[in-house]
Amino acid sequence: MKDIIGSYYDQHAQAFVDDTLTVDMTPLYSRFLPLLPPTGHILDAGCGSGRDAHAFRDLGYQVSACDASPTLAHLASVHCGLPVQVMRFQEITWQERFDGIWACASLLHVPQAELTDALSRLSAALKPAGLLYASFKYGQGEREHRGRRFTDLDEPGLAELLRQVGNLVELETWTTGDLRPGREAERWLNTLLRKPGSAWPST
């Protein structure tokens, strides 16, 4: 059965791109990118419009991208000039491939019962000492809003999730307002997680 989130974004792809493509993500990039090796390999996991994959590529990083929606994947590929694989988090099987994984406003669509597995798959896809950024709407539990399913997290929820995953170290967690104009009152939980490892491997 086709994924409900992928179906939603297939139907609303252009509107989503228009709403997110020009958002200035520099404040979040500035926390993530300095912790990566120069020209490292980043996976934009749930890449949406391709905005961030495009930015990372232009900054000199090697970039891979995936999204659950075939329509969004096509639009993102056109924008960022990179192939975008159609893939759900639950289908990721990469092993120690990426220096960094950027999961911006994407893991939040994974059902709560499947979130531990999804995060474990992302951890497995990281090289030793790899870095993961993820963001969730701030709150607790699952909900549906305008045809989309959300799993919200707060600090205790994140701590429990990391306890279940077991092999990611929390470097920093902070809250922000939404970066889209007019939605600043919406709160986000942001986290930077490190996979254990003594030093960056060569890329």
Legacy VTK file of the C-alpha trace (Angstrom):
# vtk DataFile Version 3.0
C-alpha trace
ASCII
DATASET POLYDATA
POINTS 203 float
0.000 0.000 0.000
1.340 3.400 -0.934
2.655 5.463 1.946
0.068 8.012 3.146
2.665 10.765 3.518
4.121 10.130 0.096
0.606 10.297 -1.323
-0.087 13.613 0.409
3.071 15.183 -0.956
2.421 13.786 -4.426
-0.893 15.663 -4.430
0.466 18.889 -2.901
4.048 18.834 -4.175
4.157 22.166 -5.971
2.454 24.024 -3.124
4.933 22.513 -0.654
7.879 23.495 -2.840
6.564 27.033 -3.168
6.160 27.267 0.621
9.608 25.978 1.562
12.074 26.549 -1.267
13.172 30.076 -0.324
13.269 29.674 3.473
16.631 30.828 4.855
18.090 27.804 6.648
21.459 29.413 7.421
20.922 29.397 11.224
20.521 25.612 11.152
23.296 24.997 8.629
25.665 26.934 10.892
25.218 24.366 13.675
25.454 21.279 11.448
28.068 21.911 8.782
31.022 22.998 10.979
30.904 19.565 12.633
31.379 17.747 9.318
34.637 17.082 7.469
35.234 19.390 4.486
33.644 17.982 1.316
32.085 15.177 3.370
29.169 13.063 2.138
25.727 14.255 3.313
22.427 12.404 2.927
19.431 14.751 2.710
16.880 12.277 4.073
13.355 13.342 3.192
14.705 16.150 1.030
11.360 17.746 0.119
11.936 20.581 -2.355
15.664 19.852 -2.644
16.480 23.220 -1.064
19.031 21.861 1.390
20.607 19.343 -0.992
21.148 22.221 -3.425
22.753 24.367 -0.707
25.044 21.592 0.502
26.142 20.802 -3.063
26.941 24.460 -3.724
29.042 24.545 -0.544
31.229 21.735 -1.872
29.821 18.698 -0.100
29.096 15.374 -1.752
25.307 15.001 -1.542
22.835 12.143 -1.820
19.095 12.697 -1.422
15.924 10.687 -0.992
12.220 11.324 -0.431
9.125 9.155 -0.026
7.114 11.103 -2.616
7.903 10.364 -6.290
6.529 13.747 -7.339
8.585 15.659 -4.773
11.644 13.595 -5.626
11.299 14.661 -9.270
10.838 18.349 -8.414
13.748 18.216 -5.962
15.991 16.608 -8.556
15.165 19.358 -11.052
15.960 22.027 -8.448
19.163 20.619 -6.969
20.571 19.009 -10.105
21.103 15.676 -8.346
19.362 12.312 -8.593
16.809 11.888 -5.801
15.968 8.335 -4.813
12.346 7.489 -3.944
12.664 5.847 -0.545
11.018 5.772 2.885
13.075 5.801 6.073
11.872 2.265 6.749
13.561 1.134 3.523
17.042 2.552 4.162
19.733 -0.136 4.156
22.972 1.845 3.684
25.854 0.882 5.973
28.478 3.416 7.142
28.166 5.507 3.988
27.589 9.099 5.117
29.541 11.633 7.153
26.321 13.498 7.912
22.577 12.947 7.615
20.187 15.891 7.394
16.642 14.878 8.391
14.980 18.281 8.519
11.225 18.104 9.186
11.082 14.600 7.736
11.389 11.981 10.496
8.377 13.634 12.105
6.147 11.812 9.583
7.288 8.346 10.703
4.716 6.603 12.965
5.833 6.553 16.580
5.958 2.743 16.637
8.416 2.775 13.705
10.575 5.704 14.778
13.155 3.661 16.691
13.732 1.450 13.657
13.943 4.450 11.313
16.497 6.225 13.503
18.483 3.010 13.901
18.639 2.685 10.114
19.949 6.246 9.837
22.552 5.528 12.497
23.697 2.433 10.610
24.026 4.544 7.461
26.449 6.928 9.222
30.181 6.397 9.201
31.862 6.189 12.616
31.713 9.656 14.201
28.997 10.613 11.712
26.554 13.414 12.521
22.751 13.428 12.325
20.515 16.508 12.426
16.782 15.967 12.929
13.836 18.218 13.716
10.324 17.561 14.989
7.300 19.668 15.808
7.518 20.314 19.540
5.098 18.242 21.587
4.118 14.701 22.491
2.452 11.813 20.689
0.919 11.296 17.274
-1.642 13.423 15.471
-3.074 14.071 12.054
-3.274 17.552 10.571
-4.731 18.339 7.144
-4.044 14.922 5.720
-0.583 14.447 7.208
0.439 12.290 10.155
2.912 13.761 12.659
4.912 12.307 15.523
5.753 15.192 17.855
8.689 15.109 20.265
9.848 17.075 23.282
13.058 16.629 25.273
11.849 13.637 27.364
10.452 11.988 24.240
13.762 12.417 22.450
15.667 11.043 25.439
13.493 7.922 25.440
13.906 7.485 21.687
17.695 7.724 22.002
17.638 5.225 24.870
15.855 2.759 22.584
18.229 3.350 19.654
21.239 3.096 21.928
24.112 4.143 19.656
23.674 7.869 19.101
25.084 10.527 21.416
23.139 13.752 21.884
25.430 16.730 21.251
22.899 19.535 21.390
19.118 19.930 21.473
17.327 23.259 21.164
13.974 24.744 20.226
13.262 27.292 17.509
10.343 29.049 15.915
9.297 28.119 12.402
11.522 29.865 9.858
8.668 30.449 7.398
7.210 33.969 7.494
4.041 34.210 9.554
4.600 30.879 11.331
7.215 31.923 13.869
4.959 30.908 16.776
5.144 27.230 15.773
7.814 25.494 17.857
10.384 22.972 16.647
12.646 20.582 18.527
16.082 20.402 16.869
18.777 17.894 17.748
22.338 17.077 16.703
23.364 13.466 17.312
26.769 11.835 16.922
27.494 8.193 16.142
30.384 6.990 18.311
33.798 7.028 16.649
37.242 8.310 17.524
37.939 10.379 14.406
36.631 11.241 10.980
37.459 8.614 8.385
38.744 9.724 5.013
35.995 10.521 2.475
LINES 1 204
203 0 1 2 3 4 5 6 7 8 9 10 11 12 13 14 15 16 17 18 19 20 21 22 23 24 25 26 27 28 29 30 31 32 33 34 35 36 37 38 39 40 41 42 43 44 45 46 47 48 49 50 51 52 53 54 55 56 57 58 59 60 61 62 63 64 65 66 67 68 69 70 71 72 73 74 75 76 77 78 79 80 81 82 83 84 85 86 87 88 89 90 91 92 93 94 95 96 97 98 99 100 101 102 103 104 105 106 107 108 109 110 111 112 113 114 115 116 117 118 119 120 121 122 123 124 125 126 127 128 129 130 131 132 133 134 135 136 137 138 139 140 141 142 143 144 145 146 147 148 149 150 151 152 153 154 155 156 157 158 159 160 161 162 163 164 165 166 167 168 169 170 171 172 173 174 175 176 177 178 179 180 181 182 183 184 185 186 187 188 189 190 191 192 193 194 195 196 197 198 199 200 201 202
